[in-house]
Amino acid sequence: MSPFDPEAYRSAARDQWDRAAPGWGERRAALQRVAMPVSTWLVDAVRPQPGHRVLELAAGPGDTGFLMAELIRPGGTLICSDRSEAMLDVARARAEELGAEGVEFRVIDAEWIDLPAAGLDAVLCRWGYMLLADPAAALRETRRVLRPGGRVALAAWDRAEDNPWAAIGADEVQRLLDAPPSDPGQPGMFAFAPPGRVVDLLGEAGFSEVEVDAVDVSFTFADEDAWWEDRVALSTPFRDALGRLDPGGRDRLREAIDARLAGYRDESGGLKVPGRALVAAATA
């Protein structure tokens, strides 16, 4: 296995998110319907008040932060940020649809937050820290920019076996390409799943009053075709893997994934595939 190259990873990740942005924009509403329990938990956990100054990291379409924007009025400011300018464009369009007020948009790298120390009341990050080359550095930066008593709330994905909506595709791609398993210490969807990982990272970054919970979600699809359309639109790594397969390989992958998805057929004939998010909050 090649050693992990953080800079190469960061460059590749930014390219992947730039290319994924159109799909996330098109499917934003459906994704947020699934994610709403997670977004609500995060917003409640930072205890928003009128006048608060809040940063959302890795905001993507921005839906979690826009929930917060309503609660910090009047006088509050939401800084909606992402490392991908293309993703920020999706968030800008959503803010215009909502008529959101008091929102600033900035390209910010969570590992090096270009904001002054102790200037924020809260930081939100839904499914972002786990994908960073150095999440420990990002959480230290988060602690730095929060005022004493400020709050952070984050979400990550629990174990692969708790998230078949995504793990099935990744498993079968890995099997078909005979790819080595990912190093558990490297960034990825399930990097925060090991027991104690989130608590340790928050504690090492200087946070206190750490709380961790789990939120179950459910992804629904009309059929297997809809699952494939969703994965191709939202997951650049999955789409890129498909591009490396010849037609026979794509057929074998389709058969293998469809066979596993069939186990999640619901009473309507569609698919209902479970997921589980880990959510955490702490005080600076």
Backbone torsions as a table, in degrees:
resi	resn	phi	psi	omega
1	MET	NA	131.5	-179.6
2	SER	-68.9	145.5	177.4
3	PRO	-64.1	150.0	-178.4
4	PHE	-70.6	128.4	179.0
5	ASP	-109.7	100.3	-175.3
6	PRO	-58.2	-40.6	-177.2
7	GLU	-68.6	-41.4	177.0
8	ALA	-63.5	-38.8	178.6
9	TYR	-63.2	-45.5	-178.8
10	ARG	-60.8	-43.0	-179.6
11	SER	-64.3	-44.6	-180.0
12	ALA	-65.4	-39.7	-178.8
13	ALA	-64.6	-41.3	179.3
14	ARG	-63.8	-41.4	177.5
15	ASP	-62.1	-42.6	-179.8
16	GLN	-61.9	-42.4	-178.5
17	TRP	-72.0	-34.5	174.7
18	ASP	-60.2	-41.8	-178.2
19	ARG	-75.3	-25.1	179.8
20	ALA	-81.2	-18.2	-171.7
21	ALA	-55.4	-44.1	179.6
22	PRO	-58.7	-41.7	178.9
23	GLY	-64.8	-38.7	178.4
24	TRP	-67.1	-35.1	176.6
25	GLY	-66.1	-43.3	-179.0
26	GLU	-66.7	-32.8	-173.7
27	ARG	-109.2	15.6	-176.7
28	ARG	-55.2	-47.3	-174.5
29	ALA	-63.8	-44.1	-179.5
30	ALA	-65.5	-40.9	178.8
31	LEU	-64.3	-40.5	-178.7
32	GLN	-69.5	-30.7	174.9
33	ARG	-60.6	-40.6	177.3
34	VAL	-68.5	-42.2	-170.3
35	ALA	-85.6	-6.9	-173.6
36	MET	-54.5	-41.5	178.1
37	PRO	-61.0	-32.9	178.4
38	VAL	-72.0	-47.6	179.1
39	SER	-58.9	-42.5	-179.3
40	THR	-63.8	-42.0	178.0
41	TRP	-59.4	-46.2	-177.6
42	LEU	-62.5	-46.4	-178.4
43	VAL	-62.9	-46.1	179.4
44	ASP	-60.9	-35.9	-173.5
45	ALA	-69.0	-24.1	-179.9
46	VAL	-92.7	0.6	172.4
47	ARG	55.2	62.4	-175.7
48	PRO	-66.4	145.5	177.6
49	GLN	-136.9	152.2	175.3
50	PRO	-53.0	137.1	179.0
51	GLY	91.0	-8.4	-179.4
52	HIS	-67.2	150.3	174.3
53	ARG	-109.4	119.0	-168.6
54	VAL	-127.4	139.9	175.4
55	LEU	-114.0	129.6	168.4
56	GLU	-106.1	120.1	177.4
57	LEU	-91.7	149.1	179.0
58	ALA	47.7	50.1	-169.5
59	ALA	-68.7	-23.7	-175.9
60	GLY	56.4	-129.5	179.0
61	PRO	-68.6	-10.1	172.5
62	GLY	87.0	6.0	-171.2
63	ASP	-63.1	-36.8	179.8
64	THR	-65.0	-46.6	179.8
65	GLY	-64.0	-35.7	-179.4
66	PHE	-67.4	-28.3	170.8
67	LEU	-61.8	-40.4	179.9
68	MET	-67.6	-37.8	-174.5
69	ALA	-56.4	-35.2	179.4
70	GLU	-67.9	-28.7	-172.8
71	LEU	-89.5	-12.6	-178.7
72	ILE	-104.5	6.8	173.3
73	ARG	-82.9	150.8	-6.9
74	PRO	-82.3	158.8	171.8
75	GLY	88.2	-6.8	-178.5
76	GLY	-86.8	164.4	178.3
77	THR	-134.1	131.2	171.2
78	LEU	-106.0	124.7	172.6
79	ILE	-98.9	107.0	-180.0
80	CYS	-91.3	116.0	-172.7
81	SER	-131.3	154.5	173.7
82	ASP	-158.2	156.2	175.7
83	ARG	-77.6	-20.7	-178.4
84	SER	-97.8	119.4	177.1
85	GLU	-63.1	-34.3	179.4
86	ALA	-64.1	-39.0	176.4
87	MET	-67.1	-38.9	177.8
88	LEU	-62.4	-33.6	176.4
89	ASP	-62.2	-37.4	176.0
90	VAL	-62.6	-44.0	179.9
91	ALA	-65.9	-39.4	178.1
92	ARG	-60.5	-43.4	179.5
93	ALA	-63.1	-40.4	179.2
94	ARG	-66.1	-41.2	178.6
95	ALA	-61.5	-38.0	178.4
96	GLU	-66.1	-39.9	176.8
97	GLU	-59.4	-41.3	-175.9
98	LEU	-80.5	-17.6	-171.4
99	GLY	67.5	33.6	-176.2
100	ALA	-65.5	137.7	179.6
101	GLU	-114.4	156.7	176.9
102	GLY	69.1	32.1	-178.0
103	VAL	-116.6	129.6	171.6
104	GLU	-109.0	145.9	178.7
105	PHE	-116.6	128.2	-178.6
106	ARG	-142.4	141.8	168.2
107	VAL	-78.6	115.3	-178.8
108	ILE	-135.2	132.6	172.8
109	ASP	-91.0	121.6	-174.8
110	ALA	-62.5	-21.5	179.7
111	GLU	-80.8	-18.3	178.0
112	TRP	-141.1	83.3	-173.1
113	ILE	-78.4	115.8	-175.6
114	ASP	-84.8	66.6	177.7
115	LEU	-142.5	154.7	-179.8
116	PRO	-69.2	159.5	179.9
117	ALA	-67.9	147.5	170.3
118	ALA	55.5	35.1	-177.7
119	GLY	-108.1	0.8	-174.6
120	LEU	-121.4	149.3	176.2
121	ASP	-91.6	-24.5	-177.6
122	ALA	-158.4	152.2	172.8
123	VAL	-131.6	132.6	176.6
124	LEU	-115.8	144.9	174.2
125	CYS	-153.9	105.5	-179.3
126	ARG	-97.3	110.4	175.7
127	TRP	61.1	43.1	179.1
128	GLY	-119.3	-50.7	-174.5
129	TYR	-55.9	-37.7	-175.4
130	MET	-63.3	-21.7	-176.3
131	LEU	-95.9	0.9	-176.1
132	LEU	-85.4	148.8	177.7
133	ALA	-62.2	-35.4	-178.6
134	ASP	-135.3	79.3	-178.7
135	PRO	-64.3	-28.5	178.5
136	ALA	-63.5	-42.3	177.3
137	ALA	-63.5	-40.3	-180.0
138	ALA	-63.5	-39.8	179.4
139	LEU	-72.0	-32.6	173.7
140	ARG	-65.0	-41.3	176.6
141	GLU	-63.5	-40.5	176.9
142	THR	-59.6	-44.9	178.3
143	ARG	-61.7	-38.6	-178.4
144	ARG	-63.7	-41.3	-173.8
145	VAL	-84.2	-8.8	178.0
146	LEU	-87.3	141.1	172.9
147	ARG	-69.1	158.6	174.0
148	PRO	-56.3	127.9	-176.5
149	GLY	90.3	-6.7	176.6
150	GLY	-67.5	164.6	-172.1
151	ARG	-122.4	144.5	170.3
152	VAL	-117.0	143.7	173.0
153	ALA	-138.2	134.4	-177.0
154	LEU	-136.8	159.0	172.1
155	ALA	-129.9	145.3	173.8
156	ALA	-140.7	174.7	177.1
157	TRP	-96.0	142.1	176.4
158	ASP	-74.7	-162.7	-171.8
159	ARG	-60.7	155.3	179.0
160	ALA	-56.2	-40.9	-178.2
161	GLU	-66.7	-17.7	175.7
162	ASP	-89.7	-3.7	-174.8
163	ASN	-133.9	60.3	-178.6
164	PRO	-64.0	-21.2	178.9
165	TRP	-55.2	-32.5	178.4
166	ALA	-109.3	-36.6	-172.8
167	ALA	-67.0	-32.4	-179.7
168	ILE	-58.0	-48.4	-179.8
169	GLY	-63.4	-45.2	-179.6
170	ALA	-63.3	-41.4	179.2
171	ASP	-59.9	-47.5	-174.5
172	GLU	-72.4	-34.1	174.1
173	VAL	-63.3	-46.4	180.0
174	GLN	-60.3	-41.5	-179.2
175	ARG	-66.8	-45.0	-175.9
176	LEU	-68.8	-37.2	179.7
177	LEU	-85.5	-3.1	-177.8
178	ASP	53.6	43.1	-178.2
179	ALA	-85.0	145.1	177.7
180	PRO	-67.9	149.9	177.1
181	PRO	-64.4	152.2	178.8
182	SER	-67.9	145.8	173.8
183	ASP	-65.5	128.1	-178.3
184	PRO	-56.5	-24.0	-178.6
185	GLY	-85.3	-4.6	-177.5
186	GLN	-89.8	159.5	179.8
187	PRO	-65.0	152.2	179.1
188	GLY	167.5	175.6	-176.7
189	MET	-54.7	-37.7	-172.0
190	PHE	-109.9	21.2	-175.5
191	ALA	-66.4	-25.0	-178.9
192	PHE	-98.0	5.2	-175.4
193	ALA	-73.4	-31.2	-178.4
194	PRO	-55.4	137.0	-178.7
195	PRO	-54.3	132.0	177.7
196	GLY	86.3	-10.5	-175.6
197	ARG	-61.7	-47.6	-177.4
198	VAL	-67.3	-44.5	179.7
199	VAL	-59.8	-44.3	-178.7
200	ASP	-63.7	-45.4	-179.0
201	LEU	-62.6	-43.9	179.2
202	LEU	-65.9	-41.6	178.8
203	GLY	-63.8	-43.5	-179.7
204	GLU	-66.0	-26.5	178.1
205	ALA	-81.0	-6.5	176.8
206	GLY	101.2	11.6	179.0
207	PHE	-85.8	156.3	176.2
208	SER	-128.7	177.2	179.4
209	GLU	52.5	44.7	-177.0
210	VAL	-74.3	130.4	173.9
211	GLU	-128.2	139.3	-179.6
212	VAL	-130.2	138.5	179.5
213	ASP	-142.3	177.7	175.9
214	ALA	-127.3	143.1	178.3
215	VAL	-126.1	120.4	178.4
216	ASP	-84.9	137.6	178.2
217	VAL	-130.0	172.1	-178.6
218	SER	-142.9	126.9	177.1
219	PHE	-98.5	124.9	-179.3
220	THR	-113.0	140.4	-179.4
221	PHE	-137.1	143.8	179.4
222	ALA	-63.1	-33.7	-179.5
223	ASP	-169.5	-174.9	-179.1
224	GLU	-63.1	-36.2	177.6
225	ASP	-57.7	-40.3	-179.3
226	ALA	-66.7	-37.8	176.2
227	TRP	-60.8	-45.9	-179.3
228	TRP	-62.3	-43.2	179.6
229	GLU	-61.4	-39.4	-179.7
230	ASP	-66.1	-47.8	-178.5
231	ARG	-63.9	-42.2	-179.4
232	VAL	-65.1	-37.7	-179.0
233	ALA	-72.0	-38.0	-170.9
234	LEU	-97.8	-26.9	-173.9
235	SER	-111.9	101.7	177.1
236	THR	-62.4	-41.7	177.7
237	PRO	-59.2	-39.4	178.4
238	PHE	-65.0	-44.7	179.6
239	ARG	-62.5	-41.4	179.3
240	ASP	-65.6	-37.9	178.5
241	ALA	-63.4	-40.7	177.2
242	LEU	-59.0	-38.0	-179.0
243	GLY	-67.3	-18.7	179.1
244	ARG	-88.4	-5.6	-177.9
245	LEU	-96.4	146.2	172.0
246	ASP	-79.3	170.6	-177.4
247	PRO	-54.5	-39.9	178.6
248	GLY	-64.6	-39.1	178.0
249	GLY	-65.7	-39.0	177.9
250	ARG	-65.3	-38.0	177.7
251	ASP	-64.0	-43.2	179.5
252	ARG	-65.0	-39.1	178.3
253	LEU	-64.5	-43.7	-179.8
254	ARG	-60.3	-44.5	-179.2
255	GLU	-63.4	-43.1	-177.3
256	ALA	-66.4	-44.0	-178.8
257	ILE	-69.6	-44.1	179.6
258	ASP	-59.9	-37.4	179.5
259	ALA	-63.4	-38.2	179.5
260	ARG	-76.0	-37.3	178.5
261	LEU	-64.4	-30.0	-177.7
262	ALA	-58.5	-24.7	177.9
263	GLY	-69.2	-8.3	-179.1
264	TYR	-111.0	19.5	177.2
265	ARG	-65.1	133.8	179.2
266	ASP	-101.5	-175.9	-174.3
267	GLU	-66.4	-20.9	179.8
268	SER	-85.7	-7.8	-176.6
269	GLY	96.0	-8.9	176.3
270	GLY	-86.4	-171.3	179.2
271	LEU	-111.0	136.3	174.3
272	LYS	-127.9	103.6	-170.3
273	VAL	-111.3	124.3	-173.9
274	PRO	-77.4	158.5	172.4
275	GLY	-145.3	161.4	177.6
276	ARG	-143.2	124.4	176.7
277	ALA	-101.3	143.3	165.9
278	LEU	-92.6	134.8	177.2
279	VAL	-125.0	146.5	-177.2
280	ALA	-147.6	152.6	176.3
281	ALA	-144.8	154.9	-179.0
282	ALA	-159.1	168.1	-176.9
283	THR	-113.8	137.7	178.3
284	ALA	-79.0	NA	NA
